[in-house]
């Protein structure tokens, strides 16, 4: 049996197999139990799978190398976004069947009865969201502490234009960044930022049951709520901070909190968090006892795109971070 070789140092796992049952077991270990059948018996598989877990979000790049029927049924504990990069997949969602290809991704809710027919040349990027995490994030954005009805999405996503294209580009950029710099998976701040971006944009941009609530009028936020969030951010800027945490702290919805920050500060809560972390990064660069390298300081404060960090830093402080570091030495 060909066993997977986990890359614990980088956070990525690589799986490969030509055996049907072994492949089924490997895929089940990442997603859920399912039935796997060759459409043309006697053909051999060439299953390949790159997988990484980013907090409560999982990324996969995978292919089977043969026409296969995959039947998981309801996913139950997670949401799934599937985006073919090549080839196609005929997907059954309940009584509906859709063709998914490079122009049309699919979004699956946990209670959907799911079946898939992958073409032999189908190669997909798959993003998995833990159900509890995404539903909690949705409630925070909508300001609903209870769960009046299950969170659901439109089952298709047009990735050629508009919001669908923007979301796919966002997801691919995150995955590409992690593949180029897999050590970022070890940073709680960066994992939290990526996770928040992917969940918020999926909920905001993909039509579904949350759309009406998110488009509703936000209640006015009192300055007290904004100040409370600001105080917490300044006291805990070195820790992962999410919208869920801030809404629980302030007692208002994520939508309301965004509205309050825009009204009283002209920026979003996450932009304020980024500004505070930029201030802390400058302080470390100015302190000979703290600063060792620009990369170390930037990464410590959650800035993983060093070019963008340097550009924002120069715009804000009138000099590049390396200059600040040299002057402190």
Beta strands, then each sheet from edge to edge (+ up, - down):
strand 1: 5-7
strand 2: 12-17
strand 3: 35-38
strand 4: 47-54
strand 5: 57-63
strand 6: 68-71
strand 7: 78-86
strand 8: 89-93
strand 9: 96-100
strand 10: 104-108
strand 11: 114-118
strand 12: 123-130
strand 13: 156-158
sheet 1: 1+ 2- 4+ 5- 12+ 7- 10+ 13-
sheet 2: 3+ 6- 11+ 8- 9+
end
